[in-house]
């Protein structure tokens, strides 16, 4: 389904306001991020203290077509109602807002995202995680929370600083018109909410940024990934967290059969590339695995640093007929750390991998509907570009949480609620019922 299907149920107007939208970003979380980054204002009488600037920056992501002054005019009414904006002040100029954003620097919003944008989907009842909002179809495989990893890029203004910081795609006559920032994120499949992210240069590459995300995985999560993310180092790093993995195997990956399982899947070995395919050591490893030996005590199964040089995986193969519309079938080979068919059937794993495509919907929601199709980010300084991208991720997460909450109340799949319609309603109500969280305002 597309993100703006016209026949989907709507979020009710009484369910949304700017306060509901950013209720996951309370004042104390902003203050904590400001303190952690050491950018608290030196004057107490300024009209753009750090927490006000933070909320204005989130407003800039909610209203990307409006200039700074227009956004400030739309959201400062609520600040006045909660006692942090003096009605006698004039709306700050674009220059004043820019200077205030410079004072915040690039790290505050990354810290804010890390501390406030957790999992959205959860099981109903007293055991539900504190950050989770009801149930969401497609968010779990049995006891595992389904996550996907993927990347996208964003055009940033072609200023000298941005060009140096982020770089262009390609070069020469084929060089992109604008510098590009690259984002790689972990997303919750059922809700499309981004729960962890890394932002970098276009030249960093998705694998480089992804490597920084794997250590954040948790044991109750199942990470799905396309074949472009596979490498021995990536798999080894992700598996070490205890999270379950379900990745599409690259075509060239050698997957020798160790044991055929009753459901037609089979156990194989991933062997560190430094162990050459034609080597005697590799042959010994395969023979030991096929004989059922415990490889954790097998000398050849460790590298020179005493770390595993081999991992058992389960291989699930299935054919998708005419997948590319060319009349040919496509053989999909998935590899997983879930070795026991009793813990997850082959059809369950195939269906879970298909949920990975939900992250593409999240990308479309952020890039096309929230930011706007073909829109270049507004920030001409690298620090402010990082701020702006994190603000988009935070606002998208807040909208995803709102949709998940509404869908849970109505016992619907979150896909049934239009992101576009929810966004339009939020924008309409934000100016009239803007409720910047009053917690801790002084």
TORFINU-449964 format. One record per residue (C-alpha): x, y negated, z negated; residue in three letters. Coordinates in steps of 0.5 Angstrom, whole numbers, plus 500, padded with zeros to 3 digits. Example, Ala and Ser with C-alpha at 12.3 -4.5 7.8 and 13.67 -1.06 7.14 Angstrom:
# residues 2
525509484ALA 527502486SER 
//
This chain:
# residues 442
500500500UNK 502493501UNK 503488495UNK 497484497UNK 492489499UNK 485485499UNK 481490496UNK 485491490UNK 482489483UNK 484482480UNK 487480474UNK 482475470UNK 484468470UNK 483469462UNK 489474462UNK 494469465UNK 497462463UNK 504460463UNK 505462456UNK 502469458UNK 507469464UNK 513468460UNK 511470453UNK 517475453UNK 522470453UNK 520467446UNK 524461444UNK 528465439UNK 530469445UNK 532463448UNK 536460442UNK 540466441UNK 542466448UNK 544459448UNK 548460441UNK 551467444UNK 554463450UNK 556457446UNK 552451450UNK 548448445UNK 547441446UNK 551436441UNK 545431441UNK 539433437UNK 535427440UNK 536428448UNK 529430452UNK 532436455UNK 535440450UNK 537447452UNK 531451451UNK 527446455UNK 532446460UNK 531454460UNK 524453461UNK 524448466UNK 529453470UNK 524459470UNK 518454472UNK 523452478UNK 523460480UNK 515460479UNK 514454484UNK 520454489UNK 517450494UNK 516444489UNK 522439487UNK 525438480UNK 521432478UNK 514436481UNK 516442477UNK 517438471UNK 511434471UNK 507441472UNK 510444466UNK 512439461UNK 504438459UNK 505444455UNK 511442451UNK 508436449UNK 502440446UNK 507444442UNK 511438439UNK 517439443UNK 516434449UNK 515426447UNK 509424451UNK 512417451UNK 518420455UNK 518420463UNK 519426467UNK 526427468UNK 529426474UNK 532431479UNK 539429477UNK 538429470UNK 535436470UNK 541438475UNK 546435469UNK 542439464UNK 542446468UNK 550445469UNK 551444461UNK 547451460UNK 552454465UNK 551461469UNK 551466463UNK 545464459UNK 540467463UNK 544473464UNK 544474457UNK 536472456UNK 535477462UNK 539483458UNK 535481451UNK 528480454UNK 527484460UNK 526491458UNK 522497460UNK 515495462UNK 511502463UNK 510506457UNK 505512454UNK 499509450UNK 499510442UNK 503509436UNK 510512439UNK 510507445UNK 516503445UNK 515496443UNK 517493449UNK 512498453UNK 505496456UNK 501502456UNK 501507462UNK 503506469UNK 502512474UNK 509514478UNK 513511472UNK 515518469UNK 517525471UNK 515529465UNK 519526459UNK 523522463UNK 522514465UNK 523514473UNK 528509475UNK 531507482UNK 537503484UNK 538499490UNK 540492492UNK 538486496UNK 542479498UNK 539472498UNK 541466502UNK 544460498UNK 546453500UNK 552452505UNK 556448500UNK 563449499UNK 563452492UNK 557457494UNK 561459501UNK 568460497UNK 564464491UNK 559468495UNK 562469502UNK 558470508UNK 556476512UNK 560478518UNK 565473521UNK 567469527UNK 561468532UNK 557473528UNK 558470521UNK 551469517UNK 548462517UNK 548461510UNK 553464504UNK 549470501UNK 549473494UNK 548480493UNK 544483487UNK 544490485UNK 538492480UNK 535498476UNK 528498477UNK 522502474UNK 519505479UNK 512505477UNK 511498475UNK 517495480UNK 520491474UNK 527490474UNK 530492468UNK 538491469UNK 541487474UNK 548485477UNK 549479481UNK 556478485UNK 559476492UNK 556479498UNK 563482499UNK 563486493UNK 558491496UNK 553495493UNK 557501490UNK 561496486UNK 556492483UNK 552499482UNK 558501478UNK 557496472UNK 550498472UNK 551506470UNK 553505463UNK 547502461UNK 543508463UNK 539512457UNK 538519456UNK 531519457UNK 531516464UNK 532519471UNK 535515476UNK 534516483UNK 538513488UNK 539514496UNK 545517499UNK 549511500UNK 550510493UNK 553517492UNK 561518490UNK 564522485UNK 566516481UNK 559514481UNK 556521479UNK 561522474UNK 560515471UNK 552516471UNK 552523468UNK 556521462UNK 551517460UNK 546523459UNK 541520463UNK 538525468UNK 540524476UNK 536525482UNK 540523488UNK 540524496UNK 546527498UNK 550525503UNK 550529510UNK 558530509UNK 558532502UNK 560540501UNK 555543497UNK 557551496UNK 551555494UNK 553558487UNK 546561485UNK 540561488UNK 534560483UNK 527563484UNK 523557487UNK 528557493UNK 533551490UNK 540553488UNK 545551484UNK 552548487UNK 558545484UNK 560537485UNK 568538485UNK 572532484UNK 575530491UNK 582530489UNK 581538489UNK 582539496UNK 577544500UNK 582549502UNK 586549495UNK 586556491UNK 584552485UNK 577550489UNK 577557490UNK 578559483UNK 573554481UNK 567557485UNK 569564484UNK 568563476UNK 562559477UNK 559565481UNK 561569476UNK 557565471UNK 563563467UNK 563557462UNK 567552466UNK 567547460UNK 573552458UNK 576553464UNK 583550465UNK 582548473UNK 575545471UNK 579539468UNK 583533471UNK 590531469UNK 586526464UNK 582532461UNK 576530464UNK 571534468UNK 573535475UNK 567539476UNK 559538475UNK 554543476UNK 548540480UNK 541543483UNK 540542490UNK 533541493UNK 532541500UNK 526540504UNK 524538511UNK 520531513UNK 517532520UNK 518526525UNK 520522519UNK 523516524UNK 518517529UNK 522520534UNK 519527534UNK 525530530UNK 525533523UNK 529530518UNK 532535512UNK 533532506UNK 538534501UNK 537532493UNK 542533488UNK 540533481UNK 542534474UNK 536538472UNK 538545473UNK 532549470UNK 526549474UNK 522550468UNK 524543466UNK 522540473UNK 519544479UNK 522542486UNK 516539488UNK 516534482UNK 523532484UNK 521531491UNK 515527489UNK 520523484UNK 525521489UNK 519519494UNK 518514488UNK 524511489UNK 521507495UNK 517503490UNK 523499489UNK 523496496UNK 516493494UNK 519490488UNK 524487493UNK 519484497UNK 515481491UNK 521477489UNK 524475496UNK 517474500UNK 512473495UNK 515469489UNK 521466493UNK 518465500UNK 520468506UNK 526466509UNK 527461503UNK 534459502UNK 535458494UNK 536451492UNK 542451488UNK 548448491UNK 553450485UNK 555457484UNK 553457476UNK 546454478UNK 546460483UNK 547465478UNK 542461474UNK 537461479UNK 537468481UNK 537471474UNK 530466473UNK 527469479UNK 529476476UNK 526474469UNK 519471472UNK 518477477UNK 519482471UNK 514477467UNK 509478473UNK 510486473UNK 509486466UNK 502482466UNK 500487472UNK 502493468UNK 498491462UNK 492489466UNK 492496470UNK 493500463UNK 487496461UNK 483498467UNK 486505467UNK 489503474UNK 495504478UNK 499498478UNK 500498485UNK 492497486UNK 493490483UNK 495485488UNK 502482486UNK 500476491UNK 494474488UNK 496475481UNK 502470483UNK 497465486UNK 492465480UNK 498464475UNK 501458479UNK 494455479UNK 493456471UNK 500455469UNK 499447470UNK 492447467UNK 493452461UNK 501452461UNK 503455454UNK 510455453UNK 511460447UNK 511455441UNK 514460436UNK 520456433UNK 519450436UNK 521444432UNK 
//
